[in-house]
Amino acid sequence: YAFLAADSVYPFPCCGVVKQWRAFIKKHTGTVLFEVWRSISGTAYKLAGSNEFVA
């Protein structure tokens, strides 16, 4: 599954560090990737960073 928040509700306006992710994950889900993508033009995006969590 994927969740894309491509609106102004969850902005990352500039440089910085993600200090915390919050998610509700069932036990034994497997590997979950948390990713931040930046819009570079139109429908093109670039991966800015990611973290892996094993549930």
C-alpha contacts under 8 A as a table, 3 or more apart, distances in Angstrom:
res1	aa1	res2	aa2	distance
5	A	9	V	7.55
5	A	10	Y	6.63
6	A	10	Y	7.92
7	D	10	Y	6.78
7	D	11	P	7.39
8	S	11	P	5.35
12	F	15	C	7.75
18	V	21	W	7.52
21	W	34	F	7.76
25	I	29	T	7.00
25	I	55	A	7.22
26	K	29	T	5.75
26	K	55	A	7.32
27	K	55	A	5.63
28	H	55	A	5.21
29	T	32	V	7.83
29	T	54	V	7.69
29	T	55	A	5.37
30	G	54	V	5.49
30	G	55	A	5.20
31	T	52	E	6.77
31	T	53	F	5.71
31	T	54	V	4.39
31	T	55	A	6.30
32	V	52	E	5.84
32	V	53	F	5.14
32	V	54	V	6.14
32	V	55	A	7.42
33	L	50	S	6.74
33	L	51	N	5.82
33	L	52	E	4.69
33	L	53	F	6.37
34	F	50	S	5.43
34	F	51	N	5.19
34	F	52	E	6.38
34	F	53	F	7.91
35	E	47	L	7.26
35	E	48	A	7.60
35	E	49	G	5.82
35	E	50	S	4.22
35	E	51	N	6.57
36	V	47	L	6.17
36	V	48	A	5.48
36	V	49	G	5.46
36	V	50	S	6.32
37	W	45	Y	6.01
37	W	46	K	5.43
37	W	47	L	4.44
37	W	48	A	5.31
37	W	49	G	7.28
38	R	45	Y	5.36
38	R	46	K	5.26
38	R	47	L	6.39
38	R	48	A	6.27
39	S	42	G	7.41
39	S	43	T	7.31
39	S	44	A	6.08
39	S	45	Y	4.42
39	S	46	K	6.50
40	I	43	T	7.96
40	I	44	A	5.69
40	I	45	Y	5.35
40	I	46	K	6.63
41	S	44	A	5.28
41	S	45	Y	7.17
47	L	50	S	7.79
